[in-house]
């Protein structure tokens, strides 16, 4: 059933430097070989000392000249200074977007819009390594992931939605799809370029123009994307990018010139944004936090499940809204599963994001590292059992060991709160009903994983999960054609696929 | 908009049923009747039962011409919470029914309404000040609207679901599922047709509903609950409260076990507060556009009043990834 998944997963397994117990050398014993460093060259990227805002097709300084530093979380060194937008800049960007929408982009034929988006997709592919390196430097994610996941998926997203631009008449039966107008889009720091593509591609395909605010710790790939827009000859004002703190996002949300707000980020900020659009006609989509259950039944192929669990929670340092942060293991297999998991953790390589062998890179920021540290301390204080592999961490930078908690109760903070770090909480269950009960016992509902060999059980569990994405015998898969989004306090609206297009159109009668 | 001709209803001409005959002091009651009519007590509808409000309060409901009609329950915060509990309890069974079965159950509501056409027409005529003929048009349309929505039960999944051609060896599909407990604030003006047009869309896919009826014109809603109670719609699937909107809406909007709100009938002055409150737990909102005047919306126009989008507003899309290959 899962040969392909296994094959895919196997590529992610690095050679071990500590022996799994199954090798008979003893738990966690060092194997006498070491990896040579395999650094990706940073030469391909030219990082400027200063970056301006991207408004109306031009790079401009903030109205008050303000800047802020963006830091490489793996070195704590400053990468660049970036313009810190003011409310006046946000207003300028919204007005530029409105002009572009009414005078140019909104009237352009779908065919022409499609060609611009195809161009952007192609340029992203052409400059993919440049983006991957820059993304890893600014965000701390391993080059392996930025190179193989983030950037290719971002390009694929533009490619997919490009083809919709001239086929809107076929998308929604009985309805004419009109653009909403100007979209304010606020994106997080965990997948900066990928989230940009999830936001901008469907918006532009449907004839909207956008003002995008990247996260303040990861502005650089968005600002490099501004250069892609210029290379693609995208008309000025169609894409505007304003960098700065969260208040700039809120000034966009509450700006009267905005027709649509799309936000990806924490549930807490999502609620503020929902309050911000209350009483207006602004359309809203929210992609918020999660606390996904990854459910392993006793008939699951365990080695494969271990790979899925590792991919589920340690991918991108666990800084993933749909991360499988709660492992629900059936009691009869808990012991062998945890043993295998600990073996596997011993082989995870934490370190330099630009090293091609690195599995877990740097935590995105100091404040995020502090949050993870605080929540892990709460896990210990509340009585859960902590396990961390004995890996060495770099001297500088924001790093955190892959962490596994056993003996976790549902009431523990580490079982309830989104940690957004490489921290797995293991809970157990006896019956499928208990698994359902525990999996759904959260305010979130973004994703879930199910590991079992039995197809009918998969489909039954699928039906009972109150979650927007369910992975069966796999985890953390993404595709531009596949709708993604949450139930409950994980938000509403979908990104990806035809459903993602719906979030950027107004349906009118034919 | 089609504006039915209005005229002052009188008991004789509107042909309204005895159940809502005028109270003492009205023209009809002034004469000594040959037989004293048996009046109906208008109650709440919660969990399939007809309780009076636990608060013991009522308010006087009048006809469009000001004639007093009846005392309706003035539901309390606690009644609303009871209704939400009943709706939550009914959700697994209702959402778990086969789609075609749910469609048949809702179709039967239309069948039973058909049997009460005259009663509904009389009530709507009095409540909305419509001439009998115009009221009959409204009632017939309300029945037809049930039929239209009932038919969507086993089709909406095919229209809104998808299989997604992902670039990896997975079978990937997206299916709609009901959101859960939906709070519906019914239109204030259109007491039956507007109500049905808001109630049917969340119901047809398996959501359960707590509905706040029109404050000034609640009696047709109460009569509809009598239809629901004698249909095959399980108790708790629809719960109907009458009372003061300003008192009930904030409780509904703030209730953390309500997953979504249809705010169509929320008065403009409560809109901001309601939506802010709903933001606290990321409730899904179906909002009446600020440009649409509730009292002027043309519920008789099928083109604008029958919308699959209103069904979709109370659906969650679930995407499933399943590996392909042995």
Interface residues (C-beta under 8 A of the other chain):
Chain A: X1 X2 X3 X4 X5 X8 X156 X173 X267 X270 X271 X274 X275 X277 X278 X279 X280 X281 X286 X288 X443 X458 X462 X465 X467 X468 X469 X470 X471 X472 X473 X474 X477 X479 X481 X482 X483 X484 X485 X487 X488 X489 X490 X491 X492 X494 X497 X498 X499 X507 X509
Chain B: X159 X162 X164 X165 X166 X167 X168 X169 X170 X172 X174 X259 X271 X272 X274 X275 X276 X278 X279 X280 X281 X282 X284 X287 X289 X290 X291 X303 X304 X309 X316 X317 X318 X319 X320 X321 X322 X323 X324 X325 X326
